[in-house]
Amino acid sequence: MSRPLREILIVDDNPADAFLHREVLQGMGIAERLTDAAHGQAAISVLRERREQSARLPELVLLDVNMPVMDGWEFLDQASDHGLLATSTVVMLRATSVIAAESSQPAAQRQPDAWLDKPLDAEAVARIVHKLVRDASAP
């Protein structure tokens, strides 16, 4: 992989899942910074803080579907409404027991750019980063 991403935002309410995501990503050396948020509202706060500080938004957001306070779908709609995802690739994370998560999704304004199954697999993450994030940043 070429240069690492500046930042990946991991949005997952399950501490064990968030830990495993972080382990996979750190092992890959894929990002300079990994930031955690326990639910969608916390992630909105992180993104607003970045914008207020005129900092760049995370290039990749790994977003759990089912969370308390604000779930993944609500996060997508609110963050999109406030222009907080303009430069971010959003990958929705689903439990592997979910056969067709896309078929049960609500009518959200913004859809994820891709889906990944939990637990994260380094090869699948690398493919997503190469295909979506790198292609989106190409001149």
N, C-alpha and C positions, 0 to 999 in steps of 0.2 A: 504494500500500500504506500502511496506517496505521502505527502504531508498529513499529519493527523488533523482531525477536525478541531476547531477551537473549543467547542462545547457541545455536550449532549445533555439534555434535560431528561431525567428518568422520573416519570410520574406513575407511582405505584404505591398503593396503601399497605401492601403486605411487606413488612420489613425483610422477611426471608427472601421473597422474590426480588426486592430491590437490591439486596446484598448479592444474590446470584447474578443479576444483570450487571452490577458493578464489577464483579469478579471476571465475567466474560469480557467485558469492554476493556478493563484494565489489562487483562492478559493479551488482548489484541493490540494494545497501544494505539487505539483508534482515535483518542481525543486527548487534548491537553487538559481539559477540565470536564469532570462529571458532576452534575448538580442533581440533587434529589428533591422531589416534592411528594408529599404524602397523599395528595388529592388534587383535583383540578383547580380548586380555589387557591391553594398554595402555589401551584404552577403559574396561575394568572399573576399572583403577587411577584414571583420571580421575574416574569417577563416584563411586567410594568416597571419594576426596579431597574432592569437593564435599559429599558427605553428612557426612563427619567435620567439615568446616568449617561445617556448617549452612548451606551455600550452596544455592541453587536448582540443580536439575538442568537440563541443556540441554533446551530445548523441542523441538528436532529433532535426531535422530541419523540421519546419512546413512551407511549401512553396506554396505560391499562384501561380497559373498558369499564369494569365495575368497581367503583370506589365510593366511599361515604362522602358527605359534604357536597361534592360536585363530581359527577362521573365523567368519563371520557367524552361522551357525546356533548354534554353541557359545556365542557371545557372547549371543545372544538368550536362550538357556536359562539361562545362569549369571546374567546381569544380572536377568532376571525372578525367578529363585529368591531373589535377594538384595534384591529390591524397588528396584532401581536404575533401572527404566524406568517407574515409576508415573505420572510426569507428562510423559513424553517421547513424542513421535510418532516411530516408527522407520520409515524408508524404506530398503528394500533396493535396492542398486545392482547392476545386471547389465550385462554386455557386450551390445551390440546384436546380437551374433551368436548369443546365447542366445535361441532361439525361445520356449520354454516353460519358463522356470526354475522356475515353480511346480510343474510336473509332476515335476521331479527333486528336489524338496526332501525332506529327511529328515523323519521324524515329530517335529518340534520342538514343544515345549510352546507357545512363544510364536511367533506368526507376525508378519511385518512388517505395518505398517498400510497400506503401499502399496509399489509398485515403480516405479523410474525406470531408464531406460536411460542408459548412459554413451555419450558424454560428456553431462554435464548440460546441459539446455536451460532457459534462464531462464523461459520461459513455463510449462513443465511444473512447475518448482519453485514458481513463484508459485501455480499451481493447487493443488498439494499443500498448500502453507502455508495458503492461504485455506480450503480444504476441511477438512483434518484438524486442523491446529494451531489455527487461529482458532476453528473450531467447537467443539473440545474445551475451549477456554478461555472460551467464552461462558457467562455466568451462567445 
